[in-house]
Amino acid sequence: MSFRLITLSAFLLAITSIPAHAQELKPFEATYEASYSGIGVTAVRKLSGEADNWRLQFNADSFFADIREFSRFDKRGGQLTPQHYEYHKTGLGSDRHKVLRFEPEEHRVINVRKEDRTLENVPARIQDKLSYQLQLALDIAAGKEELQYTVADGKKIRHYKFAVIGSETVKTSLGPVKATKVERVREEDADRETTIWFAPQWEYALVKLEQQEEDGKNYQISLTKLLIDGKTINARK
């Protein structure tokens, strides 16, 4: 379960507040319940800021481990540019800490804690492991078909690709909502599958995520509470 909690933030994609017509960010707070092998974890994502100064943070707590993660970035038009990223995991097993500073004009991502892992000559529009999640939602809201992202992850650069495959009504704790269904595009022989549902009428918030693991087990994340601009969202109202 410790590994599942560590990777929880990577699975919680684009929990955002982005009107499709304006592609603007709004402050939000979203609470999720995750279930794996009968063990539950509560996670909270919160976006705060304004204009070109934003902060997205993620907190998850369980008996096994605690995670604190955040990203600072600016937004110009429909593009997010990360400035600073931190990840801290404490609890059972080894602690993990990661601090990255982005210098887009120099095409560099500095690994503050381990400078020998600094990334040079990085591609334009590189993201961190939180900012790309918001960029994904922005791009879906804008109707873009090419959903590919380059992400700095410690000493590595990772590549993620997604595809919109349709829409369907999803049952949530807040009530039923029509959602856009998105899949992570992987190699043809990959055994892992990831499916995500975003709700356009709730400013493209993520409402559900399912992952089929390589061992056949399922991992699910569900939205239980959502505030956008300080207002509680409830489909039953």
Secondary structure, DSSP 8 states (H G I E B T S, - for coil): -HHHHHTHHHHS-------TTT-----EEEEEEEEETTEEEEEEEEEEEETTEEEEEEEEE-SSEEEEEEEEEEEETTEEEEEEEEEEEEESS--EEEEEEEEGGGTEEEESS-GGG-EES--TT-B-TTHHHHHHHHHHHTT-S-EEEEEEETTEEEEEEEEEEEEEEE--TT--EEEEEEEE---TT---EEEEEEEGGGTTEEEEEEEE-TTS-EEEEEEEEEEETTEE--TT-
